[in-house]
Amino acid sequence: METTRVNAVFEGGGVRGISLTGAVRAAEKHGIVFNRVAGTSSGSIVAALLAAGYTADEMKAAIERTPPASLLRKSAFPAVRLFLRKGLYSGKRLEKWVAELLASKGVRTFGDLPDGKLRIIASDITNGRLLVLPGDVSQYGIAPERFSVARAVRMSTSIPYFFDPVVLRQPFKERKKQAVRSRFSYVVDGGLLSNFPLWLFQQDGSSDPATSVIGFQMVGRSDAQPRRINGPVSMFQAMFETMLSAHDERYIEKNKEIRTIKIPTLGVSGTQFHLTPEKSEALYRSGLEAGEKFFQSWDRKAGVLKVNISKPR
C-alpha cells in the first residue's frame, strides 16, 4: 500500500475524543503515516499516544478499559474543594492513566520522543498567555526535554473549575514584580486560547513545508441539548463549551487548503463523563466513517500544500 506522511492536529472535545481514534483508524487503513502531531485537551491525549507509537486499535482498547467516569473522584465537600483547589476533581487520575500508557511504550518525558514530534497547547491564565509545550516550559525554569508528557496532557485537559489547574512557579522576571502570594502560574485547558491549533506547525517552523497538514475536528455542537444552569460552576461549564465552538474557526475558513476531517459528535457534551459503552462505540464509529469518507476522496498529491496560518493573539 502506498503510504503518505502527514502532520496532524487534533481538536479538543472532552470525552468525545474517542471519535478521534476512529478517524485515526481510517487514516491508518489508507496508508497515512503520522509525522508530527499536535493537540489540545482530549486531542492532546490522542496526539501523545500517537507520538508514543500507539495504533488506533490500541488507543480504543485503552479507552474502553478506562471509562471517563473512572478518572473522577468526587469530594464529599465539593464547594470546599472548589474554593481550596480551584477544581471539583484533581486531574491526578487522568495524569496517572496517561503516564502508564506512555510508559508502556517507553515514553515518560519529551526527551524520549524525536525532537518536534509532539506539541501540546495549554493556557497560563495567571499571565494570560498561550503555552506550546514542551518548548514554553523553559520560561518557568524547566528543561523541555525533561518535562513529563503526561503532565503536559494534564495541563491541556484541565477544564477550568472542573479539574484543578496545574501550578508552576512564575518565571523569575515575573516573580520579581509580584507579591509573594502571586508567585505561581495557574495552567489550564488549552482550549481557552486555541482548541484547534492548525497554525502550529507553520508557526514554529518545525515542519517540512511540503508535508500535508490534516486537521481532526469534532463538529455538531449546535445539535446538543440546551444546558441547564444551576449555579456558577454549571454556568462556567456552559460558557466554556460555547467558547470552544467559536475558537479557531476563522483560521479554518481563511485557509481552505487545510484538509479537515469533520467528525459528528452525535450531540454528546464534552463533559458528559458518564458515557455509556454504546455511546462511546457510536462516537468511535462516527470518527471512522468520517475518516473513511475523507480519505476516499482525498487527493494525496493535492494534499501536499504550503499553508500560512497565524498564531491566535
Buried (B, 14 or more C-beta within 10 A) or exposed (E): EEEBBBBBBBBBBBBBBBBBBBBBBBBBBBEBEBBBBBBBBBBBBBBBBBBBEBBBEBBBEBBEEBBBEEBBEEBEEEEEBBEEBBBBBBBEBBBEBBBEBBBEBEBBBBBBBEEBBBBBBBBBBBBEBBBBBBBBBEBBEBEBBEBBBBBBBBBBBBBBBBBBBBEBEBBEEBBEEEEEEEBBBBBBBBBBBBBBBBBBBBBBEBBEEEBBBBBBBBBBBEEBEEBEEEEEBBEBBBEBBEEBBEBBEEBBEEBEEBBBBBBBBBEBBBBBBEBEEEBBBBBBBBBBBBBBEBBEEBEBEEBBBEBEBEBBE
